[in-house]
Amino acid sequence: MDNSSSGIRNGSQTETPLNSMQMFSLVLYCVIFVLGVIGNGLVIYVTGFKMETTVNSIWFLNLALADFIYTLFLIFNIISLPLNNEWLFGDFMCKLNSLVQVSTMFASIFLLTAISLDRCLTIWVVVWAHNKRTPNKARLICVFVWLLSLGCAIPFVITRGVVNSNNKQRCSKMSDNLTNSRHAWLRFVIGFLMPFIVITCCYVAIGVRANRSHRKKRMRPFLVILAVILTFFICWLPLQICDIITRDQYYIYHHVSQKLYNSSLYNMAHSASTVAVAFTFLNSSLNPFLYMFMCEEFKQRLRRSVFLVLEHAFAEEHLVLFSSQFSVTSRQSVSSGSMQRKATLTSLITFEKRPSVDA
């Protein structure tokens, strides 16, 4: 995320008076930081140390870990924002902050995509999921997701560093305008649009299966992850839009034609970007509360310990939405077949033991 602004006219970063916007963002940052660190820390503690290790708990442990790290690095924004985005922590921390923010963003959306695919396969390919879906494979997928996220973040990190602007040190992009525009579109397509299409297809398939199985009442557990996904896209969409508009308008002004440059559109997107960044952090702090409050009968469960609430939210039973019906039917058929075989065997034994008439 690039919280510093780039002036169109002079090509340098300007001191834009956004006092009310900055104050609102600062207060929001502080609230998000406290809630996000405590909430995600609690989820990590419960899923990592208190609950039985399942595929479901592994998914949410890694998702909470990404949210926790992302929210933890919000402290740099809290310190820099009152100083008009002046950076006090050196070039290494500037690159590290960029690496953490971008990689955890990619990790969150990739994990949500993996969870959605897992849900879809669980209810459409029940037998396969029962045999192949193991915690070890979930761990391998999570490792792959983190490595892929780091790889996607590298182009953003190598073009970022500390620059001098108006006698102040700022952590900003050092690449040319075309590269910045490409990075904005890269983040939008890979980190937003493509996962959104995959996740939408997964939940359409889940809805089709629910209608066919007439088990709509059992769909509520799936609303937990669906709420998390919708929250992610709602909170990240404003920043994606603001980033694309500002980068494209900046490129148009300097490299295409100043007549095509829309100053009002640029200023509007640039002014909204500070709050848009705050909303991305808000997403990470909301997830732990969605885990708890989206459970069935959450009012009664809140009277219990937080551990029990989270344990219910991450329970592996949530994934057997339709497989439970399949298993019950299978057990009933197996049981009835077994009883028939026992009855047949008993009759045969009785027949063999019956005295012969000729004797």
N, C-alpha and C positions, 0 to 999 in steps of 0.2 A: 504494500500500500504506500502510496505517495501522498503524504499529508501536506507537503509543501506545494506552493502554487508557482506556476510559471507565467510570467508576464508575456502577453502577446506582442506588445508594442516594442519593448526594448530587448526582449529575449532574455531577461533576467527576472529573478523572483522578486515580487513586489510585496510591500506591506499592505495587504488588503484589510481594511477595518471591518472585521466581522466580530465585534465584541460580544453582541448578544448571542450569535451563533456559537462562538467559541466558549462562552460561559455555559450555555446549554449543553454543549458537547462535553465539557470538562466535568460537569456534575454527573452527566450520564456515564462517562468513563469511570468515575469513582464508584458509582453504584454497581456498574457491571463488573468491575474488578473484584469487589468484595463478594458479590453473589456468585460470580463465575468460579473464582478460586475455591471458595468454600464448597459450593455445590458440586463441582466436578471432582474436587478432592474427595468428597464423601462417596461419590459414585465409584471412583477408582478404588477406594478402601473397601467398599462392600463387594464389588465385582471381582477384585483382585485377591482379597484376603479372607472374606467371610463366606462367599457363596461357593457352591460346588462348580467346578470348571465345566462349562458346557459351551457349545458353539455360540449360543445366544449371549452368554456372559462375556465371551471373548470379543464379539462384535462391539458390545457396548463399552467394554473396558477400553478398547482402542479408540473408540469415538470420544469417550470422556477424556482420554489422555490427550488427544488432539485439541479438544476444547480447552483443557486445563493449560496446556502450553501456550496456546494462542492468547488466552485471557491473561496469563501471567506476564507476557511481554507487553501487555497494555500499559504497564507502569512507565515505559519510555514515552508513550504518547501523553500520559498524564503530566509528566515532567516537562515535555517539550512544548505542549500546547500553550500554557500561559506565557512562555517565552517567545511566542510567535513562531513556533516550530524550529527554534534554534536547537542544534544538536550538540550535546556536551560530552558524548561518550566515545568519540574517536571513530576511525574508519572501520576497524574490525567489528565493533558492536553494531555499526550501521549495516554492514553486510549480513551479520548474524541475525539482526532483527528482521531484515528483509527475508532471509532464508526461512526463519521460523514462521513468519506470517504467511508467506506464500505456500510453503510446503504443508503446513497444517490445514490451510484452506483446501488444497488439493486432496490431502488425506481425508478430510471430513467428507467431501463429496464423493470420493472414490469408495470410502467405506459405506456410505449410504447407498451407493449403487450396488455394491456387493451384498449388502443386507437385503435389498429389494430383490435381487436375483435369487438369493437364498430363500426368501419367502415364496417367490413364484415357483421355484423348483420343489419346495417342500409340499405344496398343495397340488401341483400338477403331476409330479413324478414321485409319488409317495414311496414306492418300494425302493427306487434308486436312492432317494434322499435318506431313507432309513438305513440303508447299507453303506452308503458312501459318505454321508455327512458326519464327520468326526471332528473333535476339537483340534487334533494335530493339523488337519487340512485347513481349518479355519485360521490357525496360527500362521501357517505358510502363506495363506492369502493375505493376511495382515502385514506380514513382512514384505511381501511383494508390493502391496499398496504403499507402504512407507518408502520403499526404495524408488518406486515410480514417482511418488510425490516429490521426493528430493530431486530426482532427475528433471521433473517439470519446472522446479523452482530455480535451477541453476542459471538459465538465461536471464532471469530477473535479478539475480544476485550479482553476476559479473558486470552488469551495467549500472550498478548502484554504488555510491560512495559519498564521502563528505566533500562538499563544494562550498566555496566562498561566495556569499551573496549579500550585498549591502553591509559589509563588514561583520557578517555573521556566518557561523558554520551551520550548514544544513545537510541532512541526510537525504539525498535526492538522486534521481536518475542522471547518469552522465552520458547516455547514448544519444544518437541523433533522433530527430523527430519521427522519421520513418520507422526506425526500430521501436520507438515507444508505441507508435500506433499498432505495429505488428504484435507487440507484446500484449497490448490491450485486447486485441482480437483473439490472440492465442488463449489468453486466460478465459475469455468469454466462451469460446467454442469448446475447448477441452475441459475447462473447469466449471462450465455451467450448462451450455446448450446440449451437448452430447449426453452427459449424465441425466439431464432432465428428460430427454427423449427415451432413454433406456428405462428410467424409473417409471415414467408414465406408462410405457408399454407393460411393465411388470404389474402395475396395479390395475390396469385395464384387464389383464389376464386373470388376476386374483378376483376382480369383480365378476367376470364371466363365470369363473368356477363357483363363486358364491351363489350366483343365480341358478346355476344348474343343480347345485347340491341342496338348494333351499335351506342354507344354514346361515342366513343373514344375521341372526342373533349372536352367532359365534364370531362375527367379524370384529367385534369391539377390541379384542387384544391387538389386532393389526392396526388400529387407529393410533396406537402409541408411536410406531415408527413412521406412519403416514404423517402424523402431526409434526414429528421431527423434520421430515423431509420438506414439508410445506413451509415450515418456519425457516429452514435454511434458504430456500429459494426466495421467499419474501424478503428476508433480511439482506441477502446478497445482491438481489436484482438492482436496487438503486445504485450501488457502487459500480456495478458492471456498466450500467447505462451512463453514469456520470463520467467514468473513466474513458469509455469509447468516444463520447462527445467531445471532451476536452482534448484528448489526443488527436482526434481527427480534425477538429477545428484549428488546433495549433499547426498541424501539418498543412492544412489547406491555406492558412494565412501565409506561411513561409515558403511553401513549395508549389502551390497550385495557382491561386489567384486571390488577392485581397478582396476583390469584388464578391467572391463566393463565401467569404468569411462572415459568419453570423455572430457578431459580438454579444448580442443579448442572449443567444443560446449558450455561448461559451461561459459568460458570466453567471448565468443561472446554474449551469451544471457545476461550475467551479465552486460557487457558494454552497451548493447542496452537498458537495463531496465530503465535507467535514462531518456532517450528520450521517451521511451514508456510511462512512467508515465506522461510526459509533454503532450503527445498526448491525454491522458484521460482528462486532464484539458482543452485542446484545444477544445474537443468535447462540453464541457459545455459553452464555450464562443462563439461557432459558431452558436448554435441553434437560438438565437434571430435574427441573420442576415438571417438565412435561412427562418424564419417566414416571414420576410419582402420581401426579394428578390425573393422568389419563387412564389409570387403572379403574376397573370396575369397583364400585362402592368405595371410592377413595375417601369419602367422609368418615366411614367407619374405620378404614385402615389407618387414617391419620391418628386415631386414638392409640394405635399400637406403636411399636418402635419404628424408627426410620428404616432400620435394617429390613424389617418384615415388609414394609411398603416397597422398597427397592427390589427385594427378593421376588415379590409378586410381579413387579414390572418386568423383570428380566427372566421370569420363570420359563424354562424350556417347554413347558406345557403349552405356551402360546403358539408354538410352531406346529402343533398337531391339530390344527384347526379342522382339517378334513381327514387327516390320516387316522384320527381317533375313531371316526365313523367306519373307516375302512378296516381298522383293526378289530373293532367290535364285531362287524359283520363276518370277518374272517374267523374270529374265535368262535362265533356262533355256528358257522358252517363246519369248522373243524370239530367242535364239540358234538354237534348232532351226528356227524359222520362217525366219530369215535363211539358214541352210544349205540349207533346201529351196528357197528362191527362187534361191540361187546355183546349185544343181544343175539346176533347171529352165532357167535362163538359159543355162547351159553346154550343155545338150542342144539347146536351140534354135539356139545358134550353130553347134554341130557339124552339125546337120541342114542349116542354110543353106549351110554350106561343103561339104557332101557333093556330089560330081559327079552331074550329072543322067544318068539312064540313056539318055534320048533323044539326048543329045549324043554 
